[in-house]
Amino acid sequence: MITPTLAQEVSQLEAELCFALADPTRILMLYALEDGPRNVTDLGSALGITQPTASRHLKVLRDRGLVQPERSGVVIHYHLRDRRILEALDLLRSVLRDRLVERANLMEEIQS
């Protein structure tokens, strides 16, 4: 049986995960890590953002357990902790695509 306390804790964890995914830049960072580890400078350059901005986004992703840092000398490389997050994002994109098609069809009906 799930207690109210446990349900609240699980809901809080879900909300924290959703917070990490609520920013388009962080989503793009996750996709940028799909092919392998990257450092903050490389990620910033790939996404067209400054190094401090990239660092702030990586901190959110790291704090929520979506990326894992690995030190290599003086450089820290980040990698995905669980590739399933990209599968989840792809599923969300599929749902979004279906909603956009439905809206487009509705607009066509209204214009006819």
BELJOCOR-V240021 format. One record per residue. N is the residue number from 0. RES is the residue in three letters. PSI is psi in radians with two decimals (* if undefined). OMEGA is omega in radians with two decimals (none if undefined). D_FIRST is the distance of its C-alpha to the first C-alpha in whole Angstrom. Layout:
# BELJOCOR-V240021
n=N res=RES psi=PSI omega=OMEGA d_first=D_FIRST
n=N res=RES psi=PSI omega=OMEGA d_first=D_FIRST
This chain:
# BELJOCOR-V240021
n=0 res=MET psi=2.38 omega=3.11 d_first=0
n=1 res=ILE psi=2.14 omega=3.12 d_first=4
n=2 res=THR psi=2.76 omega=3.08 d_first=6
n=3 res=PRO psi=-0.61 omega=3.12 d_first=10
n=4 res=THR psi=-0.79 omega=3.12 d_first=11
n=5 res=LEU psi=-0.75 omega=3.11 d_first=10
n=6 res=ALA psi=-0.71 omega=3.12 d_first=10
n=7 res=GLN psi=-0.74 omega=3.13 d_first=14
n=8 res=GLU psi=-0.73 omega=3.12 d_first=14
n=9 res=VAL psi=-0.75 omega=3.11 d_first=14
n=10 res=SER psi=-0.66 omega=3.11 d_first=16
n=11 res=GLN psi=-0.74 omega=3.10 d_first=18
n=12 res=LEU psi=-0.72 omega=3.10 d_first=19
n=13 res=GLU psi=-0.75 omega=3.13 d_first=19
n=14 res=ALA psi=-0.68 omega=3.11 d_first=22
n=15 res=GLU psi=-0.69 omega=3.09 d_first=24
n=16 res=LEU psi=-0.79 omega=3.13 d_first=24
n=17 res=CYS psi=-0.62 omega=3.08 d_first=25
n=18 res=PHE psi=-0.74 omega=3.14 d_first=28
n=19 res=ALA psi=-0.54 omega=-3.11 d_first=29
n=20 res=LEU psi=0.01 omega=-3.06 d_first=30
n=21 res=ALA psi=-0.09 omega=-3.12 d_first=31
n=22 res=ASP psi=2.22 omega=-3.12 d_first=35
n=23 res=PRO psi=-0.61 omega=-3.14 d_first=37
n=24 res=THR psi=-0.71 omega=3.13 d_first=39
n=25 res=ARG psi=-0.63 omega=3.08 d_first=35
n=26 res=ILE psi=-0.78 omega=3.11 d_first=35
n=27 res=LEU psi=-0.62 omega=3.09 d_first=38
n=28 res=MET psi=-0.76 omega=3.14 d_first=38
n=29 res=LEU psi=-0.77 omega=3.10 d_first=35
n=30 res=TYR psi=-0.60 omega=3.13 d_first=37
n=31 res=ALA psi=-0.44 omega=3.13 d_first=40
n=32 res=LEU psi=0.02 omega=-3.10 d_first=38
n=33 res=GLU psi=-0.66 omega=-3.08 d_first=37
n=34 res=ASP psi=-0.08 omega=3.11 d_first=41
n=35 res=GLY psi=3.04 omega=-3.08 d_first=40
n=36 res=PRO psi=2.58 omega=3.09 d_first=40
n=37 res=ARG psi=2.67 omega=3.08 d_first=42
n=38 res=ASN psi=2.98 omega=-3.04 d_first=44
n=39 res=VAL psi=-0.67 omega=3.14 d_first=43
n=40 res=THR psi=-0.77 omega=3.13 d_first=47
n=41 res=ASP psi=-0.77 omega=3.12 d_first=47
n=42 res=LEU psi=-0.75 omega=3.12 d_first=44
n=43 res=GLY psi=-0.78 omega=3.13 d_first=46
n=44 res=SER psi=-0.76 omega=-3.12 d_first=49
n=45 res=ALA psi=-0.58 omega=-3.07 d_first=47
n=46 res=LEU psi=-0.05 omega=3.13 d_first=45
n=47 res=GLY psi=0.64 omega=3.11 d_first=48
n=48 res=ILE psi=2.83 omega=-3.13 d_first=47
n=49 res=THR psi=2.81 omega=3.12 d_first=48
n=50 res=GLN psi=-0.75 omega=3.11 d_first=46
n=51 res=PRO psi=-0.66 omega=3.11 d_first=45
n=52 res=THR psi=-0.75 omega=3.10 d_first=43
n=53 res=ALA psi=-0.73 omega=3.13 d_first=42
n=54 res=SER psi=-0.74 omega=3.13 d_first=41
n=55 res=ARG psi=-0.75 omega=3.13 d_first=39
n=56 res=HIS psi=-0.71 omega=3.11 d_first=37
n=57 res=LEU psi=-0.61 omega=3.10 d_first=36
n=58 res=LYS psi=-0.75 omega=3.11 d_first=35
n=59 res=VAL psi=-0.82 omega=-3.13 d_first=32
n=60 res=LEU psi=-0.66 omega=3.12 d_first=31
n=61 res=ARG psi=-0.79 omega=-3.13 d_first=31
n=62 res=ASP psi=-0.49 omega=3.14 d_first=29
n=63 res=ARG psi=0.05 omega=3.05 d_first=27
n=64 res=GLY psi=0.36 omega=-3.12 d_first=27
n=65 res=LEU psi=-0.46 omega=3.07 d_first=29
n=66 res=VAL psi=2.71 omega=-3.13 d_first=32
n=67 res=GLN psi=2.19 omega=3.07 d_first=33
n=68 res=PRO psi=2.55 omega=3.03 d_first=36
n=69 res=GLU psi=2.16 omega=-3.14 d_first=39
n=70 res=ARG psi=2.34 omega=3.06 d_first=42
n=71 res=SER psi=1.59 omega=-3.01 d_first=45
n=72 res=GLY psi=-2.13 omega=3.14 d_first=48
n=73 res=VAL psi=-0.11 omega=-3.09 d_first=48
n=74 res=VAL psi=2.43 omega=3.06 d_first=46
n=75 res=ILE psi=2.17 omega=3.07 d_first=43
n=76 res=HIS psi=2.47 omega=3.13 d_first=41
n=77 res=TYR psi=2.49 omega=3.07 d_first=38
n=78 res=HIS psi=2.81 omega=3.11 d_first=36
n=79 res=LEU psi=2.37 omega=3.07 d_first=33
n=80 res=ARG psi=-0.55 omega=-3.10 d_first=30
n=81 res=ASP psi=1.97 omega=-3.08 d_first=28
n=82 res=ARG psi=-0.26 omega=3.13 d_first=30
n=83 res=ARG psi=-0.36 omega=3.11 d_first=27
n=84 res=ILE psi=-0.60 omega=3.10 d_first=28
n=85 res=LEU psi=-0.62 omega=3.06 d_first=31
n=86 res=GLU psi=-0.72 omega=3.11 d_first=30
n=87 res=ALA psi=-0.74 omega=3.11 d_first=27
n=88 res=LEU psi=-0.68 omega=3.09 d_first=30
n=89 res=ASP psi=-0.68 omega=3.10 d_first=32
n=90 res=LEU psi=-0.75 omega=3.09 d_first=30
n=91 res=LEU psi=-0.70 omega=3.09 d_first=30
n=92 res=ARG psi=-0.64 omega=3.11 d_first=34
n=93 res=SER psi=-0.75 omega=3.08 d_first=33
n=94 res=VAL psi=-0.78 omega=3.13 d_first=32
n=95 res=LEU psi=-0.77 omega=3.13 d_first=34
n=96 res=ARG psi=-0.77 omega=3.12 d_first=37
n=97 res=ASP psi=-0.70 omega=3.12 d_first=36
n=98 res=ARG psi=-0.69 omega=3.12 d_first=36
n=99 res=LEU psi=-0.68 omega=3.09 d_first=39
n=100 res=VAL psi=-0.76 omega=3.11 d_first=41
n=101 res=GLU psi=-0.76 omega=3.13 d_first=39
n=102 res=ARG psi=-0.71 omega=3.12 d_first=41
n=103 res=ALA psi=-0.73 omega=3.10 d_first=44
n=104 res=ASN psi=-0.69 omega=3.10 d_first=44
n=105 res=LEU psi=-0.74 omega=3.12 d_first=44
n=106 res=MET psi=-0.67 omega=3.09 d_first=47
n=107 res=GLU psi=-0.71 omega=3.11 d_first=49
n=108 res=GLU psi=-0.70 omega=-3.12 d_first=48
n=109 res=ILE psi=-0.67 omega=-3.10 d_first=49
n=110 res=GLN psi=-0.30 omega=-3.11 d_first=52
n=111 res=SER psi=* omega=none d_first=53
